[in-house]
Amino acid sequence: MSKKRKEVVKSIEDAVALIKDGQIVAIGGFGADNHPMAVVREIIRTGKKNLTIVASATAGLEIDLLIGAGVVRKLIAPYVGQEMYCPIGHNYRKYAESGQIEVRETSEYILYAGLFAAASGQEFFAWRGGVGTSIPELNPDMVEFIDPIGKTKKIIAVPPLRPDWAVIHVGWSDAYGNGQHLGARFGDRWLARASNRIMTQTERIVPNSVIRKNPFMTTIAYADVVVEAPYGGHPYAAHGFYKEDVEFIQDYVKCSEANRKGDSKTWEDYLKRHIQKHYAYLDTVGIRKLLSLYTHPIVSW
């Protein structure tokens, strides 16, 4: 008799309870797209502390929100901002300049080199990018050495970057942890592959037959935890489901800028308005606004 497959679906509350203070947590997404915001808000709501956050190559304001809420001790990210809406995250700037968070200086490719090393089980990943810059000086665990084959070029040994958790937003997932992006994957797959455990936040839980219909679309296989959160990426876009909410993003930028300039009351009011349980948060957004953001999921099979 075959053993029944294990379902890994949990509530947001039970899933986030698995993340412990002081752990290393990778947050997926890119720019204004595909961020696991329902989980991010629950991390803040439940008062997690001293997290090391590993972000994508172009991290958005979800990381800025975590910083401003006092969750982050250390940040590993080449960039935090929202490009045309907010070139540099206001809380990121404030906390980095004041020394309230530790920032690991890294480039996009140095970040991925560390993820590649962890994902492949290597002691380091050899990378030429960064040679001749101050990156190895600022990061003593990165070691320059001479190419042992050609013996002519300097290379940097980048140590593995292995988060305790990767939190990734997918379009849909089955109950067994097989998730599929309905658009760009960006760096989500490498964040997941490098991490010890994977938590996916999904717009919809679908039957396994949907996943099996096109298994080549599966980007995150066998996640340890799956959380269903419709509109869970709001105010950012989720490919195949909805576009970003410009009005909400601009409100965030205004409130975080106020915090950077010393107006903590405006920032605290923002947190009070928006750091709620997921469906209570959606109530504050409103059904008309959510429906106005909808986009049709067009998928090639």
C-alpha positions in Angstrom: 0.0 0.0 0.0 1.5 3.4 -1.0 2.0 6.0 1.6 -0.3 9.0 1.4 1.4 12.2 0.3 1.9 14.8 3.0 -0.1 18.0 2.7 1.8 21.1 4.0 -0.9 23.8 3.9 -1.0 26.0 7.0 -2.7 29.2 8.1 -0.6 32.3 7.9 -0.5 32.4 11.7 0.8 28.9 12.1 3.3 29.3 9.2 4.8 32.5 10.6 5.1 30.9 14.1 7.7 28.6 12.6 10.0 31.6 11.9 12.0 32.3 15.0 13.7 35.5 16.3 17.3 35.8 15.1 16.9 33.6 12.0 17.9 34.4 8.4 14.9 34.9 6.2 15.0 35.4 2.4 12.1 37.4 1.0 11.2 36.8 -2.7 9.9 39.1 -5.4 11.5 41.9 -7.5 10.8 45.6 -7.7 7.0 46.0 -7.5 6.1 42.4 -8.3 5.4 39.1 -6.5 6.2 39.9 -2.9 4.8 37.7 -0.1 3.2 40.7 1.7 0.6 38.8 3.7 3.5 36.8 5.4 5.6 40.0 5.7 2.8 41.8 7.5 2.2 38.8 9.8 6.0 38.7 10.6 5.6 42.3 11.8 2.3 41.8 13.5 3.6 39.0 15.7 6.7 41.0 16.7 9.6 39.0 15.2 12.9 40.5 16.1 16.6 40.5 15.1 16.0 38.9 11.7 18.7 38.8 9.1 16.9 39.6 5.9 18.2 38.4 2.5 16.4 40.2 -0.3 16.4 39.9 -4.1 18.7 41.7 -6.4 16.1 44.5 -6.7 14.3 44.4 -3.4 11.2 46.5 -3.1 9.6 48.5 -0.2 8.5 45.3 1.5 12.1 45.2 2.9 11.8 48.9 3.8 8.6 48.1 5.7 10.3 45.3 7.7 13.1 47.7 8.6 10.8 50.5 9.6 8.8 48.1 11.8 11.9 47.2 13.8 12.1 43.5 12.6 15.5 43.7 10.9 19.0 43.4 12.6 21.0 42.8 9.4 20.2 43.3 5.7 21.8 41.5 2.8 20.6 43.2 -0.4 22.1 45.2 -3.3 19.2 47.6 -3.4 16.1 48.6 -1.5 13.6 50.9 -3.1 10.8 51.3 -5.7 12.5 52.8 -8.6 10.2 55.5 -10.0 8.1 55.8 -6.8 10.9 55.8 -4.4 14.5 55.5 -5.7 15.8 54.6 -2.2 13.7 53.2 0.6 13.3 55.9 3.3 13.4 53.6 6.3 16.4 51.7 4.8 18.2 55.0 4.4 17.3 56.2 7.9 18.3 52.9 9.7 21.4 52.3 7.7 22.7 55.9 8.1 22.0 55.8 11.9 23.6 52.4 12.3 20.4 50.8 13.6 20.8 48.0 11.2 23.9 46.2 9.9 24.1 46.3 6.1 26.2 43.8 4.2 27.7 45.5 1.2 27.1 43.4 -1.8 26.4 43.6 -5.6 23.7 41.7 -7.4 26.2 39.1 -8.6 28.0 38.7 -5.3 24.5 38.0 -3.7 23.8 35.3 -6.3 27.3 33.9 -5.9 26.6 33.2 -2.2 23.2 31.7 -3.1 24.8 29.5 -5.8 27.4 28.2 -3.3 24.7 27.3 -0.8 22.4 25.7 -3.4 25.2 23.5 -4.8 26.6 22.5 -1.4 29.9 24.2 -2.0 32.3 25.8 0.5 32.4 28.9 -1.7 31.6 30.2 -5.2 34.5 31.6 -7.3 33.5 35.0 -8.8 35.5 37.7 -10.5 33.0 40.4 -10.0 34.1 42.7 -7.1 37.9 42.2 -7.7 39.5 45.6 -7.4 36.6 47.0 -5.4 36.2 47.5 -1.6 33.6 44.7 -1.4 36.2 42.1 -0.1 37.6 44.7 2.3 34.2 45.4 3.7 33.4 41.7 3.9 36.3 39.8 5.5 34.7 36.5 4.9 35.2 37.0 1.2 38.7 35.9 0.2 40.7 37.0 -2.8 42.9 34.2 -4.4 44.8 33.6 -7.6 43.1 31.4 -10.2 44.8 28.0 -9.6 44.5 27.0 -13.3 45.6 30.0 -15.3 47.5 31.5 -12.3 47.0 35.0 -13.7 43.8 36.4 -12.4 42.4 37.3 -9.0 39.1 35.7 -8.0 36.9 36.2 -4.9 35.8 33.2 -2.9 32.2 34.1 -1.9 31.0 32.0 1.1 27.6 30.3 0.9 24.5 32.3 1.9 22.1 29.9 3.4 18.9 31.3 4.9 16.9 29.4 7.4 13.7 30.2 5.5 12.8 31.4 2.0 9.4 33.1 1.8 8.3 33.1 -1.9 5.1 34.3 -3.5 3.8 32.0 -6.3 0.7 32.2 -8.5 -0.7 28.9 -7.4 0.4 25.8 -5.6 -0.9 22.3 -4.8 -1.3 21.2 -1.2 2.0 19.3 -1.4 4.2 22.3 -1.9 4.6 22.4 -5.7 4.3 26.0 -6.7 4.2 27.7 -10.1 4.9 31.3 -11.0 2.4 32.7 -13.6 5.0 35.1 -14.9 8.6 36.2 -14.2 10.5 34.1 -11.6 13.3 36.6 -11.1 15.6 35.3 -8.4 13.0 33.4 -6.4 14.2 30.0 -7.5 17.8 30.6 -6.2 16.5 32.1 -2.9 14.5 28.9 -2.4 17.2 26.5 -3.5 19.8 28.1 -1.2 17.5 28.0 1.9 17.1 25.3 4.5 13.3 25.5 4.4 10.8 27.0 2.0 7.5 28.8 2.7 5.3 29.6 -0.3 2.5 32.2 -0.2 0.1 31.4 -3.0 -2.8 33.2 -4.6 -4.7 29.9 -5.0 -4.3 26.3 -3.9 -5.1 24.1 -6.9 -5.4 20.4 -7.4 -2.2 18.5 -8.1 -3.6 17.7 -11.6 -3.2 21.4 -12.5 0.5 21.2 -11.6 0.9 17.9 -13.5 -0.8 19.4 -16.6 2.4 21.4 -17.2 5.1 20.3 -14.7 7.7 22.4 -16.6 6.1 25.5 -15.1 6.9 24.3 -11.5 9.4 26.7 -10.1 9.2 25.9 -6.4 9.0 22.2 -5.7 8.2 20.5 -2.4 7.9 23.6 -0.2 7.8 22.8 3.5 4.8 25.1 4.1 2.1 26.5 1.8 0.0 29.5 2.8 -3.0 30.4 0.7 -3.5 34.2 0.7 -5.6 35.7 -2.2 -4.3 39.2 -3.0 -1.5 38.4 -0.7 1.0 40.5 -2.7 -1.0 43.8 -2.3 0.0 46.6 -2.7 2.4 45.1 -5.2 1.6 43.2 -8.4 1.2 39.4 -8.7 1.8 38.2 -12.2 -1.3 36.7 -13.7 -3.6 38.0 -11.0 -3.4 41.8 -10.4 -1.3 44.9 -11.0 0.3 47.1 -8.3 -1.8 49.6 -6.4 -0.1 52.9 -7.1 -2.2 54.8 -4.6 -1.3 52.5 -1.8 2.4 52.5 -2.7 2.5 56.3 -2.8 0.8 56.4 0.6 3.6 54.2 1.9 6.3 56.3 0.4 4.8 59.5 2.0 4.5 57.9 5.4 8.0 56.3 5.4 9.5 59.6 4.2 7.8 61.3 7.2 9.5 58.7 9.4 12.9 59.4 7.9 12.4 63.1 8.6 11.5 62.5 12.2 7.7 62.3 12.1 7.3 59.0 13.8 3.6 59.6 14.6 2.7 59.4 10.9 4.7 56.2 10.5 3.1 54.6 13.6 -0.3 55.5 12.2 0.6 53.8 8.9 1.6 50.6 10.8 -1.6 50.7 12.9 -3.7 51.0 9.7 -2.0 48.3 7.7 -0.3 45.7 9.9 -3.4 43.5 10.5 -4.4 39.9 9.9 -4.6 39.2 6.2 -8.4 39.4 5.6 -8.8 42.4 7.9 -6.1 44.1 5.8 -8.0 43.3 2.6 -11.1 44.9 4.2 -9.2 48.1 4.6 -8.2 48.0 0.9 -11.8 47.5 -0.1 -13.4 45.2 -2.7 -13.8 47.9 -5.4 -10.1 48.7 -5.2 -9.1 45.0 -5.3 -11.3 44.3 -8.3 -10.0 47.3 -10.1 -6.5 45.7 -9.9 -7.5 42.4 -11.4 -5.7 41.1 -14.5 -6.6 37.9 -16.3 -4.2 35.0 -15.8 -3.1 34.1 -19.3 -1.0 30.9 -19.2 0.6 29.0 -22.1 0.4 25.3 -21.6 
